[in-house]
Amino acid sequence: MSNVSIDLTAKIGEIKSMHAVNNGPCVAENQQTRGNQDDYKAARFPYARNHDASFFAGYGGEHTVDIHAIFPDFDADVNDADSYDFACTDTYLSQTIRYGAKIFYRLGSKIEHGVKKYGTSVPKDFKKWAEICEHIISHYNEGWAKGYHMDIEYWEIWNEPDLINEDGTSPTWQGTEEQFAELYTVASKHLKNRFPNIKIGGPASVGDESWMRRFLERIKKTDAPLDFFSYHWYWTEPKDMSAKCTRIRRMLDEFGYKNTETVLNEWNYVRDWSKEFVYSVEQIIGMKGAAFSSACMLECQNNPNIDMLMYYDARPGTFNGLFDFYTYRPLKGYYPFYLFSNLYELKNHYKTETDDEDIYAVCAKNGDRVAVMITYYAEDDNKWHKMVTIDASSELDGAKIYVLDKDHTLSLHPSAKIKNGKLTVRMERNSLLYIEK
């Protein structure tokens, strides 16, 4: 028997942005009836990071987001609006905002696996690269060059400068560690001086903690601003994710960055990048992937050492466990994000405890409204169902109980009822219960 206790008298904080994503909706246009904009809006994602947007033609493809796409000729006049091509990015960002998500803007380039690199090469003039970024920010936040006032808060410098292939090459940064630290220093200081009210950060590390430490040592010496620290994690165990978040928070504190936000802005289920990669992809788009996502959000909500999670990816592709690649209709993995938005809107986080390492739970409450998410996730495919006892209070008597598993998609539980604050219910492996009153 597994036990979950819920204390509706013990508020322990606020519900955090654990349900943000990478990338925006697929909007049906030009008489095309295939789109996910309505479901995207219903999910109420708090933020959408725009990394790798240029892989998808529906966002504008190679003409979208990346610095070398917006400013294609590096030798052009940085102050001339005609040097910039904002067209596709304007549409993409506007659509993302229209359907509910705030923009988390990655300054740099998508990952480049091709033999020739275009956007991940070392800029030949760091100061000019920073000035190009300045004008992009001004276009979207200050209306420069017939632009917008989107009030984009988060601006991230680069993506995965520490990613190294087995052959020693990199698909994300063609320079040295020292060069990247210099680029970050020059750009972050320039942008923070020009826009003191935005948040500047990075480096969207692949997760190499030794590299992170060397990076922090270098930028600490240059007094470079670091409003948020971003990194990535792909694996199979939510508690391992949580442990990494704790280590990185402690590392930042050690270097004096105690007020720097921590943002894990790429994560997903990956058992193995080679022999079991196909298996991993199969799980991402199925119920195991959905349970994994739910467990990660709940586990990290209960960990004070992480401020934001951003799932990779809502863009049509291999890592999208939210929407079907062909129809754009919601997959099982969509619903944990939809449900977590309900918790987020209730705002207040109340104490929950479990005595089973496979069971994850979070409770939110606002006035008379209460919502609880409970997830049973197991990496071991040979585990069975579990009997779970929920111990709360009579305040939850009569609550509606919904089930998400391989056979049910937010169906009302046919028999489970909370009586005198207690319930014992069977949970299938990789499933979710959502309790609402």
BELJOVEN-V32465 format. One record per backbone hydrogen bond with DSSP energy under -1.0 kcal/mol. CO is the residue of the C=O (numbers start at 0). NH is the residue of the N-H. E is the energy in kcal/mol with one decimal. If there is no record, write none. Layout:
CO | NH | E
CO | NH | E
//
This chain:
1 | 388 | -3.3
2 | 354 | -1.5
3 | 390 | -3.0
4 | 352 | -2.2
6 | 9 | -1.3
9 | 350 | -2.3
12 | 348 | -2.4
15 | 17 | -2.1
16 | 308 | -2.2
19 | 310 | -2.8
20 | 48 | -2.4
21 | 313 | -2.6
25 | 35 | -2.5
28 | 31 | -1.9
35 | 39 | -2.9
36 | 40 | -2.3
37 | 41 | -2.2
38 | 42 | -1.6
45 | 101 | -2.0
46 | 20 | -2.3
47 | 103 | -2.2
48 | 22 | -3.7
49 | 52 | -1.3
51 | 54 | -1.6
52 | 55 | -1.9
55 | 58 | -1.6
55 | 60 | -2.1
56 | 59 | -1.0
59 | 62 | -1.6
60 | 63 | -1.8
63 | 65 | -2.9
65 | 68 | -1.1
65 | 69 | -2.3
66 | 70 | -3.0
69 | 84 | -2.9
72 | 75 | -2.2
76 | 79 | -1.3
79 | 82 | -2.1
80 | 83 | -1.6
85 | 89 | -3.1
86 | 90 | -1.7
87 | 91 | -2.5
88 | 92 | -2.8
89 | 93 | -2.2
90 | 94 | -2.3
91 | 95 | -2.1
92 | 96 | -2.3
93 | 97 | -2.5
94 | 98 | -1.7
95 | 100 | -1.8
96 | 99 | -1.9
101 | 47 | -2.7
103 | 49 | -1.7
104 | 155 | -3.1
106 | 157 | -3.3
107 | 66 | -2.5
119 | 173 | -1.9
124 | 128 | -2.3
125 | 129 | -2.2
126 | 130 | -2.0
127 | 131 | -2.4
128 | 132 | -2.1
129 | 133 | -2.3
130 | 134 | -1.9
131 | 135 | -1.9
132 | 136 | -2.6
133 | 137 | -2.5
134 | 138 | -2.1
135 | 139 | -1.9
136 | 140 | -2.5
137 | 141 | -2.2
137 | 143 | -1.7
138 | 147 | -3.2
139 | 149 | -3.3
142 | 146 | -1.6
147 | 142 | -1.6
152 | 198 | -3.3
153 | 104 | -2.0
154 | 200 | -1.8
155 | 106 | -3.7
159 | 162 | -1.6
164 | 167 | -1.9
168 | 164 | -3.9
170 | 111 | -2.8
175 | 179 | -1.9
176 | 180 | -2.4
177 | 181 | -1.9
178 | 182 | -2.7
179 | 183 | -3.1
180 | 184 | -2.3
181 | 185 | -2.8
182 | 186 | -2.7
183 | 187 | -2.9
184 | 188 | -2.1
185 | 189 | -2.0
186 | 190 | -2.7
187 | 191 | -2.4
188 | 192 | -2.0
189 | 193 | -1.9
190 | 194 | -2.9
194 | 197 | -1.5
198 | 154 | -2.5
199 | 226 | -2.6
200 | 156 | -3.0
201 | 229 | -1.7
203 | 159 | -2.0
204 | 231 | -1.6
207 | 211 | -2.5
208 | 212 | -2.0
209 | 213 | -1.9
210 | 214 | -2.6
211 | 215 | -2.7
212 | 216 | -2.2
213 | 217 | -1.9
214 | 218 | -2.5
215 | 219 | -2.0
216 | 220 | -1.3
217 | 221 | -1.1
218 | 223 | -2.1
226 | 260 | -2.5
227 | 201 | -1.5
228 | 262 | -2.7
229 | 204 | -2.0
230 | 264 | -1.2
234 | 269 | -1.7
236 | 240 | -1.7
237 | 241 | -2.4
238 | 242 | -2.1
239 | 243 | -2.2
240 | 244 | -2.2
241 | 245 | -1.9
242 | 246 | -2.2
243 | 247 | -2.4
244 | 248 | -2.2
245 | 249 | -2.2
246 | 250 | -2.0
247 | 251 | -2.5
248 | 252 | -2.3
249 | 253 | -2.2
250 | 254 | -1.6
251 | 256 | -2.7
252 | 255 | -1.4
255 | 257 | -1.1
256 | 259 | -1.0
260 | 228 | -3.1
261 | 306 | -1.7
261 | 307 | -1.4
262 | 230 | -1.7
262 | 264 | -1.1
263 | 309 | -2.4
265 | 232 | -2.3
266 | 311 | -1.9
267 | 234 | -1.4
273 | 276 | -1.4
275 | 279 | -2.1
276 | 280 | -2.4
277 | 281 | -2.3
278 | 282 | -1.8
279 | 283 | -2.3
280 | 284 | -1.5
282 | 285 | -1.6
282 | 288 | -1.8
285 | 289 | -1.7
286 | 290 | -2.7
287 | 291 | -2.5
288 | 292 | -2.5
289 | 293 | -2.4
290 | 294 | -2.8
291 | 295 | -2.5
292 | 296 | -2.2
293 | 297 | -2.4
294 | 298 | -2.9
295 | 299 | -2.4
296 | 300 | -1.8
297 | 301 | -1.5
302 | 305 | -1.1
307 | 263 | -2.4
308 | 19 | -1.3
310 | 21 | -1.9
316 | 319 | -1.4
318 | 320 | -1.1
321 | 330 | -3.0
323 | 327 | -1.7
328 | 323 | -3.1
330 | 333 | -1.7
331 | 334 | -1.0
333 | 337 | -1.8
334 | 338 | -2.8
335 | 339 | -2.3
336 | 340 | -1.7
338 | 342 | -1.3
339 | 343 | -2.7
340 | 344 | -2.1
341 | 345 | -1.3
342 | 346 | -1.3
345 | 347 | -2.1
346 | 14 | -2.9
347 | 364 | -1.9
348 | 11 | -3.1
350 | 6 | -2.6
352 | 4 | -2.8
355 | 358 | -1.8
357 | 376 | -2.1
359 | 374 | -2.8
361 | 372 | -2.5
362 | 349 | -2.5
363 | 370 | -2.5
365 | 368 | -2.0
368 | 365 | -2.5
369 | 436 | -2.7
370 | 363 | -2.9
371 | 434 | -2.8
372 | 361 | -1.9
373 | 432 | -3.1
374 | 359 | -2.5
375 | 430 | -1.7
379 | 382 | -1.4
385 | 426 | -3.2
386 | 1 | -2.8
387 | 424 | -2.7
388 | 3 | -2.9
389 | 422 | -1.7
390 | 5 | -2.8
392 | 395 | -2.2
393 | 396 | -1.6
395 | 398 | -2.2
399 | 435 | -2.4
400 | 412 | -3.6
401 | 433 | -2.2
402 | 409 | -1.1
402 | 410 | -1.6
403 | 431 | -2.4
407 | 404 | -2.3
410 | 402 | -2.5
417 | 397 | -1.0
418 | 421 | -1.6
420 | 391 | -3.4
421 | 418 | -2.3
422 | 389 | -3.8
424 | 387 | -3.1
426 | 385 | -2.6
430 | 375 | -2.5
431 | 403 | -2.4
432 | 373 | -2.6
433 | 401 | -3.0
434 | 371 | -2.6
435 | 399 | -2.5
//
